[in-house]
């Protein structure tokens, strides 16, 4: 039965079953956590409840009309609670990772059940809106989407990844996989081109499916979490879970614990304390959340549906940087997008008068006194009673970014401080608050950072942009092609974005264009201070990508045309651009896979090694890519009495291939008072880093000599570990 405006607000509140269902799920999740019920049911219920219930209990008091923004802000509010609570617990060593979350869930569920907000009382009124009829087009789209998902799953089931070469997954994936991705992309384009008539649910399902296909396939095929550098993050999380505290003397991660403490807390409540169980899903999870955030940001700027969905799709297809893996910078980036969304939703303001005068001079609009001036899309948000809570939320978000990652808060400052000072976001002093938080957190850690890493890598932006770590490699034809494809994809997005910015500004939307262009270009200012180990240019593109995507969308959807031929041309150009983005993304994302996966036996050997470490021990690997840092005992290898090393790092000092005596010398050099675990696993490294690296035959001879003198203490499949006492 549809409710009408004459129904009592109290009746409306009682008839809102979703609120009561959420409260029930929250209570159920709290019980599952407290009695420690294992299994997939606990994972599903607890994760759903934790991401929805605490966030909804707070966000339902805030008026956010856009569904994408409501969904994203609800989830991120729960994540923010996770980070804040977990950081406070590890800083105070009061680590109660089950009791505290259970209490939060119970309180949030009680709030939902007992205190309906004004939004709860009118929510059912909105449900009375007319539901779109199921048309033949809708039926065809759902059938195609179902078929593409089925085909994609079947294609992954028959994909063989045992012998990946220099082209990675590209030749290993069957034609059916490419067909499924292409079909889903077509459905996304179909939905965008008919955005005013297409169901938001179908379009959302198509884009979400494309995200899962593109960012999930490699992780589903990999036996262990991808990317060799993920395992050190797993180690820090396991250390916090084991000790319930952080030790700033160990490494930089213990000084910026936001991501690790939050991950340890979530692992405890879902019953999987080892991140190896869930780290592989980081790429899919963060990619989905970030896509929703970018969509919500675009919707806060323009009500044009084609524009906002094009922004989201461009973001998905253009994000070749690969910064969605299990890491602090991934979480910090998501928080940064949330910070931008909150400020765009609630804190937009008119710039100072002198800024507005400059805008008028720059605009040079050709109009008569009787012409109608086109209103700019950048409109001020009216002051609200809860504005101070929004400002507090911005401060909290920046604090969480500051406590999570070293570089990201300063990119946020470079981006947001100038537009705050110019009045585009109000209050203007908020920009200085963002800066003050970052500096206040840095000061106690300044000496450590300066002595171990250096605060600045030079003031030459060109040198910082072109800096490459000193790690000589033999570049294969496939790797060279991938590098060129990345440049083409980046350049294509930048060129189309620039054209879109110009077109939108010429149509009278100068203010919004100026702000977005600044948000796109400001991250590049980091190159005046840091190369970030050669990754600075990648981070610049990543932080600018949501705003580049807006330029791309403006190029195709600024203004309206009644010319059918022009509309067909725009449709064809838009479809071709998205198809080219997709082709380049797939090629660049899946080509290096052979160097990004770690064998499950190697991971088993690394875990065994970590569990047997005692102070003074060290670890050597005969080949690269061994996850030395993987478990809670990793600090042993970070102290002066212990160490870890790959023989490829020292073989240059020997004229011929290293023998057992050479290895013994190295072992005593890095661990003079303890044992050294020497790890062998097969093959020359997947990308030969140095000319003259030991061949398979030389490695076999080396191991034979070691086996004749030292004990083998571990063997699992192709991995063997010897101990040098």
C-alpha positions as CSV (number, residue, x, y, z in Angstrom):
1,X,0.0,0.0,0.0
2,X,1.3,3.4,-0.9
3,X,1.4,6.0,1.8
4,X,0.2,9.5,1.3
5,X,1.1,12.8,2.8
6,X,-1.9,12.6,5.2
7,X,-0.4,9.6,7.1
8,X,0.9,10.3,10.6
9,X,4.6,10.8,10.9
10,X,4.6,8.3,13.7
11,X,2.8,5.7,11.6
12,X,5.4,6.4,8.8
13,X,8.2,5.8,11.3
14,X,6.7,2.5,12.4
15,X,6.1,1.4,8.8
16,X,9.7,1.8,7.8
17,X,10.9,-1.9,7.8
18,X,14.3,-1.1,6.5
19,X,15.3,0.7,9.6
20,X,14.2,-2.2,11.8
21,X,15.9,-4.7,9.6
22,X,19.2,-2.8,9.8
23,X,18.8,-2.7,13.6
24,X,18.2,-6.5,13.6
25,X,21.3,-7.1,11.4
26,X,23.4,-5.0,13.7
27,X,22.3,-6.9,16.8
28,X,22.9,-10.2,15.0
29,X,26.3,-9.2,14.0
30,X,27.2,-8.1,17.5
31,X,26.2,-11.5,18.8
32,X,28.2,-13.4,16.2
33,X,31.3,-11.3,17.1
34,X,30.9,-11.9,20.8
35,X,30.4,-15.6,20.7
36,X,33.0,-15.9,17.9
37,X,31.0,-18.0,15.5
38,X,33.2,-19.0,12.5
39,X,32.3,-19.4,8.9
40,X,31.2,-17.5,5.8
41,X,27.8,-16.5,7.4
42,X,29.6,-14.5,10.0
43,X,31.8,-12.8,7.4
44,X,28.8,-11.8,5.3
45,X,26.5,-10.6,8.1
46,X,29.2,-8.8,10.2
47,X,30.8,-7.1,7.2
48,X,27.4,-5.9,5.9
49,X,26.4,-4.7,9.4
50,X,29.7,-3.0,10.1
51,X,29.7,-1.1,6.8
52,X,26.1,0.0,7.0
53,X,24.7,0.2,10.6
54,X,27.1,2.6,12.4
55,X,27.3,4.8,9.3
56,X,23.5,4.9,8.8
57,X,22.9,5.7,12.4
58,X,24.8,8.9,11.9
59,X,24.2,9.8,8.3
60,X,20.4,9.5,8.5
61,X,20.4,12.8,10.4
62,X,22.1,14.5,7.4
63,X,20.1,15.6,4.4
64,X,21.8,14.1,1.4
65,X,19.5,13.7,-1.6
66,X,21.7,11.9,-4.1
67,X,21.5,8.1,-3.6
68,X,25.2,7.6,-4.6
69,X,26.4,10.1,-2.1
70,X,24.2,8.6,0.6
71,X,25.5,5.1,-0.1
72,X,29.2,6.2,-0.2
73,X,29.0,8.5,2.8
74,X,27.2,5.8,4.9
75,X,29.9,3.2,4.2
76,X,32.8,5.7,4.6
77,X,31.3,6.9,7.9
78,X,31.5,3.3,9.2
79,X,35.1,3.1,7.9
80,X,36.0,6.3,9.6
81,X,34.7,5.0,12.9
82,X,36.8,1.9,12.3
83,X,40.0,3.9,11.8
84,X,39.3,6.3,14.7
85,X,38.5,3.6,17.2
86,X,41.3,1.2,16.2
87,X,43.9,4.0,16.2
88,X,42.9,5.1,19.7
89,X,43.0,1.5,20.9
90,X,46.6,0.8,19.6
91,X,47.8,4.2,20.8
92,X,46.5,3.5,24.3
93,X,47.3,-0.3,24.1
94,X,43.6,-0.9,25.1
95,X,43.1,-3.4,22.3
96,X,39.6,-4.9,22.5
97,X,38.9,-5.7,18.9
98,X,35.7,-7.6,19.5
99,X,34.1,-6.0,22.6
100,X,34.3,-2.4,21.3
101,X,32.9,-3.1,17.8
102,X,30.1,-5.2,19.3
103,X,29.2,-2.3,21.6
104,X,29.2,0.1,18.7
105,X,26.9,-2.1,16.7
106,X,24.5,-2.5,19.6
107,X,24.4,1.2,20.3
108,X,23.9,2.0,16.6
109,X,21.2,-0.6,16.3
110,X,19.4,0.8,19.3
111,X,19.6,4.3,17.9
112,X,18.0,3.1,14.6
113,X,15.2,1.3,16.5
114,X,14.4,3.8,19.2
115,X,15.1,7.3,17.7
116,X,13.7,7.7,14.2
117,X,15.2,10.7,12.4
118,X,13.1,13.2,10.3
119,X,14.4,11.4,7.3
120,X,13.1,8.1,8.6
121,X,9.6,9.7,9.0
122,X,9.3,10.8,5.5
123,X,11.3,8.1,3.8
124,X,8.2,6.1,2.9
125,X,6.6,9.1,1.2
126,X,9.3,9.0,-1.4
127,X,8.7,5.3,-1.9
128,X,5.3,6.2,-3.3
129,X,6.9,7.5,-6.5
130,X,5.9,5.7,-9.7
131,X,8.1,2.7,-10.5
132,X,9.3,2.5,-14.1
133,X,7.6,-0.2,-16.2
134,X,9.6,-3.2,-17.3
135,X,10.2,-2.6,-21.0
136,X,11.5,-4.9,-23.7
137,X,14.8,-2.9,-23.7
138,X,15.2,-3.4,-19.9
139,X,14.6,-7.1,-20.3
140,X,17.2,-7.4,-23.1
141,X,19.7,-5.4,-21.0
142,X,19.3,-7.7,-17.9
143,X,19.6,-10.8,-20.1
144,X,22.8,-9.6,-21.7
145,X,24.2,-8.6,-18.3
146,X,23.4,-12.0,-16.9
147,X,24.9,-13.7,-19.9
148,X,28.1,-11.6,-19.7
149,X,28.6,-12.5,-16.0
150,X,28.0,-16.2,-16.7
151,X,30.5,-16.1,-19.6
152,X,33.1,-14.2,-17.5
153,X,32.9,-16.7,-14.7
154,X,33.1,-19.7,-17.0
155,X,36.1,-18.1,-18.8
156,X,38.0,-17.6,-15.5
157,X,37.2,-21.2,-14.6
158,X,39.1,-22.5,-17.6
159,X,42.0,-20.0,-17.6
160,X,45.4,-21.6,-17.0
161,X,47.9,-19.4,-15.2
162,X,50.6,-22.0,-14.6
163,X,53.0,-20.7,-17.2
164,X,52.6,-16.9,-17.6
165,X,55.1,-15.3,-19.9
166,X,56.2,-11.7,-20.6
167,X,52.7,-10.9,-21.9
168,X,51.1,-11.9,-18.6
169,X,47.4,-12.7,-18.6
170,X,46.7,-11.3,-22.0
171,X,47.2,-14.5,-24.0
172,X,46.1,-16.7,-21.0
173,X,42.6,-15.2,-20.8
174,X,40.2,-17.0,-23.3
175,X,38.3,-15.1,-26.0
176,X,35.1,-15.6,-23.9
177,X,36.6,-13.3,-21.2
178,X,37.2,-10.5,-23.6
179,X,33.7,-11.0,-25.1
180,X,32.1,-10.8,-21.6
181,X,34.0,-7.5,-20.8
182,X,33.1,-6.1,-24.2
183,X,29.4,-6.9,-23.7
184,X,29.4,-5.3,-20.3
185,X,31.1,-2.2,-21.6
186,X,28.5,-2.0,-24.4
187,X,25.8,-2.1,-21.7
188,X,27.4,0.7,-19.8
189,X,27.6,2.8,-23.0
190,X,24.0,1.9,-23.8
191,X,22.9,3.0,-20.4
192,X,24.8,6.3,-20.5
193,X,23.6,7.2,-24.0
194,X,20.0,6.7,-22.8
195,X,20.6,7.9,-19.3
196,X,17.4,10.0,-19.1
197,X,15.4,6.9,-20.0
198,X,17.5,4.1,-18.5
199,X,17.0,2.7,-15.1
200,X,19.7,3.8,-12.6
201,X,19.6,0.3,-11.2
202,X,20.5,-1.3,-14.6
203,X,23.2,1.3,-15.3
204,X,24.7,0.9,-11.7
205,X,24.7,-2.9,-12.1
206,X,26.5,-2.7,-15.5
207,X,29.2,-0.3,-14.2
208,X,29.6,-2.3,-11.0
209,X,29.9,-5.5,-13.0
210,X,32.5,-4.0,-15.3
211,X,34.5,-2.9,-12.2
212,X,34.5,-6.4,-10.8
213,X,35.5,-7.9,-14.1
214,X,38.4,-5.5,-14.7
215,X,39.7,-5.3,-11.1
216,X,38.7,-8.8,-9.9
217,X,39.8,-11.2,-12.5
218,X,43.5,-11.2,-11.8
219,X,42.8,-11.6,-8.0
220,X,40.4,-14.5,-8.5
221,X,43.0,-16.3,-10.7
222,X,45.9,-15.7,-8.2
223,X,46.3,-18.2,-5.4
224,X,47.6,-15.5,-3.1
225,X,47.3,-11.7,-2.9
226,X,48.9,-10.1,-5.9
227,X,51.8,-7.7,-5.9
228,X,55.0,-8.6,-4.0
229,X,54.9,-5.4,-1.9
230,X,51.5,-6.3,-0.3
231,X,53.0,-8.8,2.1
232,X,54.9,-6.2,4.2
233,X,51.5,-4.5,4.8
234,X,50.1,-7.9,5.9
235,X,53.0,-8.2,8.3
236,X,52.3,-4.9,10.0
237,X,48.6,-5.8,10.4
238,X,49.4,-9.1,11.9
239,X,51.8,-7.5,14.3
240,X,49.1,-5.1,15.6
241,X,46.7,-8.0,15.9
242,X,49.2,-10.0,17.9
243,X,50.3,-7.2,20.2
244,X,47.4,-4.8,20.3
245,X,49.9,-1.9,20.0
246,X,52.3,-0.1,17.8
247,X,56.0,0.5,18.2
248,X,57.3,3.7,16.5
249,X,60.8,2.4,16.7
250,X,60.2,-0.4,14.2
251,X,59.3,1.4,11.0
252,X,57.4,4.2,9.4
253,X,54.2,2.1,9.3
254,X,54.0,2.0,13.1
255,X,54.0,5.8,13.1
256,X,51.1,6.0,10.6
257,X,49.0,3.1,11.8
258,X,45.5,4.1,10.5
259,X,45.2,1.5,7.8
260,X,46.8,-1.3,9.7
261,X,44.9,-0.9,12.9
262,X,41.6,-0.6,11.0
263,X,42.5,-3.8,9.0
264,X,43.4,-5.7,12.2
265,X,40.1,-4.6,13.7
266,X,38.0,-5.7,10.7
267,X,39.9,-9.0,10.6
268,X,39.0,-9.7,14.2
269,X,35.3,-9.0,13.8
270,X,34.9,-11.1,10.7
271,X,37.0,-14.0,12.2
272,X,39.9,-13.8,9.8
273,X,42.9,-12.3,11.6
274,X,45.3,-13.1,8.9
275,X,45.0,-10.6,6.0
276,X,46.1,-13.3,3.6
277,X,42.5,-14.5,3.7
278,X,41.0,-11.2,2.4
279,X,43.7,-8.9,1.1
280,X,43.1,-10.0,-2.5
281,X,39.6,-8.4,-2.4
282,X,41.1,-5.0,-1.7
283,X,41.3,-4.1,-5.4
284,X,37.7,-4.9,-6.1
285,X,36.3,-3.4,-2.9
286,X,38.2,-0.1,-3.0
287,X,37.6,0.2,-6.8
288,X,33.8,-0.1,-6.2
289,X,33.8,2.4,-3.4
290,X,35.9,4.9,-5.2
291,X,33.7,4.6,-8.3
292,X,30.6,5.4,-6.2
293,X,32.5,8.3,-4.6
294,X,33.5,9.7,-8.0
295,X,30.0,9.3,-9.3
296,X,28.6,11.2,-6.3
297,X,31.2,14.0,-6.8
298,X,30.2,14.3,-10.4
299,X,26.5,14.5,-9.4
300,X,27.2,17.2,-6.9
301,X,28.6,19.3,-9.7
302,X,26.1,18.6,-12.5
303,X,22.6,17.1,-12.7
304,X,23.3,15.8,-16.2
305,X,23.1,12.0,-15.9
306,X,25.2,11.3,-19.0
307,X,27.9,13.6,-17.6
308,X,28.1,12.0,-14.2
309,X,28.1,8.4,-15.5
310,X,30.7,9.3,-18.1
311,X,32.9,10.6,-15.3
312,X,32.5,7.4,-13.4
313,X,33.2,5.2,-16.4
314,X,36.3,7.2,-17.4
315,X,37.6,6.9,-13.9
316,X,37.2,3.1,-14.0
317,X,38.8,2.7,-17.5
318,X,41.6,5.3,-16.9
319,X,42.9,4.1,-13.5
320,X,45.9,2.2,-14.7
321,X,48.0,3.3,-11.7
322,X,47.2,0.2,-9.7
323,X,46.7,2.0,-6.4
324,X,43.8,-0.1,-5.1
325,X,45.8,-2.9,-3.5
326,X,46.0,-3.6,0.2
327,X,47.9,-0.6,1.4
328,X,47.7,2.7,3.4
329,X,47.8,4.9,0.4
330,X,44.7,3.1,-1.0
331,X,42.7,3.9,2.1
332,X,44.0,7.5,2.2
333,X,42.9,8.0,-1.4
334,X,39.4,6.9,-0.6
335,X,39.3,9.2,2.3
336,X,40.5,12.0,0.1
337,X,37.7,11.5,-2.4
338,X,35.3,11.5,0.6
339,X,36.7,14.8,1.8
340,X,36.2,16.3,-1.7
341,X,32.6,15.0,-1.8
342,X,31.7,16.4,1.6
343,X,33.1,19.8,0.8
344,X,31.4,19.9,-2.6
345,X,28.1,18.8,-1.1
346,X,27.9,21.1,1.9
347,X,30.6,23.8,1.9
348,X,30.5,25.4,-1.6
349,X,30.5,29.2,-1.4
350,X,30.7,32.3,-3.6
351,X,34.3,33.5,-4.0
352,X,35.5,36.8,-2.7
353,X,34.4,39.9,-4.7
354,X,37.9,40.5,-6.1
355,X,37.9,36.9,-7.4
356,X,34.5,37.3,-8.9
357,X,35.7,40.5,-10.7
358,X,38.6,38.5,-12.2
359,X,36.2,35.9,-13.3
360,X,34.1,38.5,-15.1
361,X,37.2,39.8,-16.9
362,X,38.3,36.3,-17.9
363,X,34.9,35.4,-19.1
364,X,34.5,38.2,-21.6
365,X,31.0,37.0,-22.3
366,X,29.6,38.4,-25.5
367,X,26.1,39.4,-24.5
368,X,23.9,42.4,-24.9
369,X,22.2,44.2,-22.0
370,X,19.1,42.2,-22.9
371,X,20.7,38.8,-23.2
372,X,20.1,36.1,-20.5
373,X,23.3,35.2,-18.6
374,X,23.8,31.5,-18.3
375,X,23.9,30.5,-14.6
376,X,27.0,28.8,-13.5
377,X,26.9,25.3,-12.1
378,X,29.0,26.3,-9.1
379,X,26.2,27.5,-6.8
380,X,26.7,28.2,-3.1
381,X,25.3,25.8,-0.6
382,X,23.0,27.6,1.8
383,X,24.1,27.7,5.4
384,X,22.5,24.9,7.4
385,X,21.9,24.3,11.0
386,X,24.2,21.3,11.0
387,X,27.0,23.1,9.1
388,X,29.3,22.9,12.1
389,X,29.0,19.2,12.1
390,X,30.0,19.1,8.5
391,X,33.1,21.2,9.3
392,X,33.9,18.8,12.2
393,X,33.5,15.9,9.7
394,X,36.0,17.5,7.3
395,X,38.5,17.9,10.2
396,X,38.0,14.3,11.2
397,X,38.5,13.0,7.7
398,X,41.7,15.0,7.4
399,X,42.9,13.6,10.7
400,X,42.2,10.1,9.5
401,X,44.2,10.7,6.3
402,X,47.0,12.2,8.3
403,X,47.1,9.1,10.6
404,X,47.0,6.7,7.6
405,X,49.5,7.9,5.0
406,X,52.5,10.3,4.9
407,X,52.0,12.0,1.5
408,X,48.2,12.0,0.9
409,X,47.3,14.8,3.4
410,X,49.7,17.2,1.7
411,X,48.2,16.5,-1.7
412,X,44.8,17.3,-0.1
413,X,46.2,20.5,1.3
414,X,47.7,21.6,-2.1
415,X,44.4,20.9,-3.7
416,X,41.9,22.3,-1.2
417,X,43.8,25.1,0.7
418,X,43.9,27.6,-2.2
419,X,40.2,27.2,-3.2
420,X,39.3,27.7,0.5
421,X,41.4,30.9,0.6
422,X,39.6,32.2,-2.5
423,X,36.2,31.5,-1.0
424,X,35.1,28.7,-3.2
425,X,34.7,26.6,0.0
426,X,33.5,28.2,3.2
427,X,34.7,28.9,5.9
428,X,38.0,29.9,4.4
429,X,40.0,29.1,7.5
430,X,39.2,25.4,7.0
431,X,42.1,25.1,4.6
432,X,44.5,26.2,7.4
433,X,42.9,23.6,9.7
434,X,43.8,20.9,7.2
435,X,47.3,22.2,7.0
436,X,47.6,22.5,10.8
437,X,46.5,18.9,11.4
438,X,49.1,17.6,9.0
439,X,51.9,19.6,10.5
440,X,50.9,18.8,14.0
441,X,51.1,15.1,13.2
442,X,54.4,15.4,11.3
443,X,56.3,17.4,14.0
444,X,56.8,14.5,16.5
445,X,57.9,12.3,13.6
446,X,60.0,14.8,11.7
447,X,63.3,13.6,13.0
448,X,62.6,10.0,12.1
449,X,61.4,10.9,8.6
450,X,64.3,13.3,8.0
451,X,67.0,10.8,9.1
452,X,65.5,7.8,7.3
453,X,63.9,9.1,4.2
454,X,64.5,12.8,3.8
455,X,61.7,15.4,3.9
456,X,62.5,16.8,0.4
457,X,64.1,15.1,-2.6
458,X,64.9,18.5,-4.3
459,X,63.0,21.4,-5.7
460,X,63.4,20.4,-9.3
461,X,60.0,19.3,-10.5
462,X,61.4,17.9,-13.8
463,X,64.0,15.8,-12.0
464,X,61.3,14.6,-9.5
465,X,58.9,13.7,-12.3
466,X,61.5,11.7,-14.2
467,X,63.3,10.1,-11.3
468,X,63.6,6.3,-11.6
469,X,65.0,4.1,-8.8
470,X,68.4,2.7,-9.6
471,X,67.2,-0.9,-10.4
472,X,68.5,-1.9,-13.9
473,X,66.3,-4.3,-15.7
474,X,66.2,-6.1,-18.9
475,X,63.1,-4.7,-20.6
476,X,61.2,-7.2,-22.7
477,X,59.2,-6.2,-25.8
478,X,56.0,-6.8,-23.9
479,X,57.1,-4.5,-21.1
480,X,58.1,-1.8,-23.6
481,X,54.7,-2.0,-25.2
482,X,53.0,-1.8,-21.9
483,X,54.9,1.3,-21.0
484,X,54.0,3.0,-24.3
485,X,50.3,2.0,-23.9
486,X,50.3,3.7,-20.4
487,X,51.7,6.9,-22.0
488,X,49.1,6.8,-24.8
489,X,46.2,6.2,-22.3
490,X,47.4,9.0,-20.1
491,X,48.0,11.4,-22.9
492,X,44.6,10.6,-24.5
493,X,42.8,11.3,-21.2
494,X,44.7,14.6,-20.6
495,X,44.1,15.9,-24.2
496,X,40.4,15.1,-24.1
497,X,40.1,16.6,-20.6
498,X,41.8,19.8,-21.8
499,X,39.4,20.1,-24.7
500,X,36.5,19.5,-22.4
501,X,37.6,22.2,-20.0
502,X,37.9,24.7,-22.8
503,X,34.5,23.8,-24.3
504,X,32.8,24.0,-20.9
505,X,34.4,27.4,-20.1
506,X,33.4,28.8,-23.5
507,X,29.8,27.9,-22.8
508,X,29.8,30.2,-19.8
509,X,30.6,27.8,-17.0
510,X,33.8,29.5,-16.1
511,X,33.7,29.3,-12.3
512,X,33.0,25.6,-12.1
513,X,35.6,25.0,-14.8
514,X,38.3,27.0,-12.9
515,X,37.7,25.1,-9.7
516,X,37.8,21.7,-11.4
517,X,40.9,22.6,-13.4
518,X,42.7,23.6,-10.3
519,X,41.6,20.3,-8.5
520,X,43.1,18.5,-11.5
521,X,46.4,20.3,-11.7
522,X,47.2,21.0,-8.1
523,X,48.6,17.5,-7.3
524,X,51.5,18.2,-9.7
525,X,52.8,20.8,-7.2
526,X,54.1,17.9,-5.1
527,X,56.9,17.5,-7.6
528,X,58.5,20.7,-6.3
529,X,59.2,18.8,-3.1
530,X,59.2,15.0,-3.6
531,X,59.7,12.3,-6.2
532,X,58.1,9.8,-3.7
533,X,60.6,7.2,-4.7
534,X,59.8,7.6,-8.4
535,X,56.0,7.1,-7.8
536,X,55.2,10.8,-7.5
537,X,54.1,11.1,-11.1
538,X,51.8,8.1,-10.7
539,X,50.1,9.7,-7.6
540,X,49.7,12.9,-9.5
541,X,47.7,11.2,-12.2
542,X,45.7,9.3,-9.7
543,X,44.7,12.3,-7.7
544,X,43.9,14.3,-10.8
545,X,42.0,11.5,-12.6
546,X,38.5,12.2,-11.2
547,X,38.8,15.8,-12.4
548,X,40.4,14.8,-15.7
549,X,37.3,12.5,-16.1
550,X,35.1,15.6,-15.7
551,X,36.9,17.3,-18.6
552,X,36.4,14.2,-20.8
553,X,32.7,14.2,-19.9
554,X,32.3,17.9,-20.6
555,X,33.8,17.4,-24.0
556,X,30.9,15.1,-25.0
557,X,28.0,16.4,-22.9
558,X,28.4,20.2,-22.5
559,X,25.3,21.8,-23.9
560,X,22.6,20.3,-26.1
561,X,22.3,20.1,-29.8
562,X,19.2,19.7,-31.9
563,X,21.3,18.7,-34.9
564,X,20.8,14.9,-35.4
565,X,24.0,14.5,-37.4
566,X,26.0,16.2,-34.7
567,X,24.4,14.1,-32.0
568,X,25.3,10.9,-33.9
569,X,28.9,12.2,-34.3
570,X,29.2,12.8,-30.6
571,X,27.7,9.4,-29.8
572,X,30.2,7.7,-32.1
573,X,33.1,9.7,-30.8
574,X,32.2,9.0,-27.1
575,X,31.8,5.3,-27.8
576,X,35.1,5.1,-29.6
577,X,36.9,7.0,-26.8
578,X,35.5,4.7,-24.1
579,X,36.3,1.5,-26.2
580,X,39.9,2.8,-26.7
581,X,40.2,3.5,-23.0
582,X,39.0,0.0,-22.2
583,X,41.4,-1.7,-24.7
584,X,44.4,0.3,-23.4
585,X,43.5,-0.4,-19.8
586,X,43.1,-4.1,-20.2
587,X,46.5,-4.3,-22.1
588,X,48.4,-2.2,-19.5
589,X,46.7,-3.8,-16.4
590,X,47.1,-7.5,-17.3
591,X,50.5,-7.5,-19.2
592,X,52.8,-7.5,-16.2
593,X,50.9,-10.2,-14.3
594,X,53.8,-12.7,-14.3
595,X,55.9,-10.4,-12.1
596,X,53.0,-9.5,-9.8
597,X,51.9,-12.9,-8.5
598,X,53.5,-15.0,-5.7
599,X,53.3,-18.8,-5.6
600,X,51.3,-20.2,-2.8
601,X,54.2,-22.5,-1.8
602,X,56.4,-19.4,-1.5
603,X,53.9,-17.8,0.8
604,X,53.7,-21.0,2.9
605,X,57.5,-21.0,3.2
606,X,57.5,-17.3,4.2
607,X,54.9,-17.9,6.9
608,X,56.9,-20.9,8.2
609,X,60.0,-18.8,8.4
610,X,58.3,-16.0,10.2
611,X,56.9,-18.4,12.8
612,X,60.4,-19.8,13.5
613,X,62.3,-16.5,13.8
614,X,64.0,-15.6,17.0
615,X,66.0,-12.4,17.7
616,X,69.3,-12.5,15.8
617,X,68.0,-14.6,12.9
618,X,68.1,-13.5,9.3
619,X,66.7,-14.7,6.0
620,X,68.3,-15.0,2.6
621,X,66.6,-15.9,-0.7
622,X,68.4,-17.4,-3.7
623,X,66.0,-15.5,-6.0
624,X,64.0,-12.3,-5.8
625,X,60.4,-11.8,-4.9
626,X,60.4,-13.7,-1.6
627,X,58.0,-12.1,0.9
628,X,60.5,-11.7,3.7
629,X,58.1,-9.5,5.8
630,X,54.8,-11.4,6.1
631,X,54.0,-12.1,9.8
632,X,54.0,-10.7,13.3
633,X,57.7,-11.5,13.8
634,X,58.9,-9.3,11.0
635,X,60.4,-6.7,13.4
636,X,63.2,-9.3,14.1
637,X,64.4,-8.7,10.5
638,X,64.2,-5.0,11.0
639,X,66.6,-4.7,13.9
640,X,70.4,-4.3,13.7
641,X,70.9,-8.0,14.8
642,X,68.7,-9.4,12.0
643,X,68.3,-8.8,8.3
644,X,66.9,-10.1,5.1
645,X,68.5,-10.1,1.7
646,X,68.3,-11.7,-1.8
647,X,71.5,-13.1,-3.2
648,X,70.8,-11.1,-6.4
649,X,71.7,-8.0,-4.3
650,X,75.2,-9.2,-3.6
651,X,76.1,-11.5,-6.5
652,X,77.8,-8.5,-8.3
653,X,80.6,-8.7,-5.8
654,X,81.6,-12.2,-7.0
655,X,83.3,-12.8,-10.3
656,X,81.7,-16.2,-10.8
657,X,78.5,-17.8,-9.7
658,X,78.3,-17.9,-5.9
659,X,79.0,-21.2,-4.2
660,X,78.3,-22.5,-0.7
661,X,81.3,-20.8,0.8
662,X,80.3,-17.4,-0.6
663,X,76.8,-17.9,0.8
664,X,78.1,-18.8,4.2
665,X,80.2,-15.6,4.2
666,X,77.1,-13.5,3.4
667,X,75.1,-15.3,6.0
668,X,77.7,-14.6,8.8
669,X,77.9,-11.0,7.6
670,X,74.2,-10.3,8.0
671,X,73.6,-12.5,11.0
672,X,76.8,-13.0,13.0
673,X,75.1,-14.2,16.2
674,X,72.1,-16.1,14.9
675,X,70.8,-18.5,12.3
676,X,70.2,-17.7,8.6
677,X,67.4,-19.3,6.7
678,X,68.3,-19.8,3.1
679,X,65.3,-20.1,0.7
680,X,65.4,-21.7,-2.7
681,X,62.5,-21.7,-5.1
682,X,62.7,-22.4,-8.8
683,X,63.7,-20.4,-11.8
684,X,65.4,-17.3,-12.8
685,X,63.4,-14.2,-11.7
686,X,60.4,-13.3,-13.9
687,X,62.2,-10.2,-15.1
688,X,66.0,-10.6,-15.1
689,X,67.1,-7.6,-13.0
690,X,70.8,-7.9,-13.6
691,X,72.9,-9.2,-16.5
692,X,74.7,-12.4,-15.3
693,X,72.0,-13.4,-12.8
694,X,72.4,-17.1,-11.9
695,X,70.8,-19.4,-14.4
696,X,68.5,-22.3,-13.4
697,X,71.4,-24.7,-13.7
698,X,73.7,-22.5,-11.5
699,X,71.0,-22.2,-8.9
700,X,70.6,-26.0,-8.9
701,X,74.4,-26.4,-8.4
702,X,74.3,-23.8,-5.6
703,X,71.5,-25.6,-3.8
704,X,73.2,-29.0,-4.2
705,X,76.3,-27.6,-2.4
706,X,74.2,-26.1,0.3
707,X,72.2,-29.3,0.8
708,X,75.4,-31.3,1.3
709,X,76.5,-29.1,4.2
710,X,73.3,-27.8,5.9
711,X,70.0,-29.1,7.1
712,X,66.8,-28.7,5.1
713,X,64.2,-27.5,7.6
714,X,61.2,-26.9,5.3
715,X,59.9,-28.2,2.0
716,X,56.6,-27.5,0.4
717,X,56.1,-28.1,-3.3
718,X,58.9,-26.3,-5.1
719,X,60.1,-24.3,-2.0
720,X,63.0,-25.5,0.1
721,X,64.6,-23.8,3.1
722,X,67.9,-24.6,4.7
723,X,69.3,-23.3,8.0
724,X,72.9,-22.0,8.3
725,X,73.6,-22.1,12.1
